[in-house]
Amino acid sequence: MPSLPLTERTTRREQLTTQLCTLEEKEEELICEAELAHLPIYRRADADPAVVLAYDPDGDMGAQGARLVSVSSSAPTSNPAAP
């Protein structure tokens, strides 16, 4: 497979980073929907904390539509399915 020309690498990296962020946001949305339905889904260990917490450095933490994250004390703290 031929390598990408140096002049195109920065643009391609930005595109891939944007795509990855979009996919991680969709993943987090699905996890949150499952939690609302009382179906626990464990997050990946390498999940981006900024995505999980819906962090936007330029955003307003109290903005309408901002997602609040809470932790239930009844939720398991580890994955019981893990060996």
C-alpha positions, -999 to +999 in steps of 0.1 A: +000+000+000+016+033-010+020+059+017+001+092+018+021+122+005+034+144+033+013+173+020-019+153+026-011+137+059-022+165+082-055+168+065-061+131+065-052+128+102-077+155+111-104+137+091-097+104+109-096+121+143-130+137+135-144+104+124-131+086+155-147+113+178-180+110+159-180+072+164-170+075+201-199+100+206-223+076+190-210+047+211-215+068+243-250+078+232-259+041+228-244+032+262-264+060+278-296+047+261-289+012+274-283+025+309-317+043+308-332+009+299-314-007+328-291-026+305-256-020+318-229-019+292-193-015+304-173+012+287-140+004+270-109+010+292-096+033+265-128+053+260-120+090+257-129+107+290-138+139+271-165+119+251-178+100+282-182+132+301-194+152+271-166+177+278-165+207+254-137+232+264-155+259+245-190+250+257-212+260+286-215+234+313-250+244+322-262+248+286-296+234+276-291+199+262-259+193+282-257+157+294-254+151+331-235+120+341-244+103+374-232+072+391-255+049+408-242+034+441-260+002+432-240-002+400-212-028+400-177-012+402-161-039+381-170-061+352-183-094+367-180-111+334-142-104+334-120-134+342 
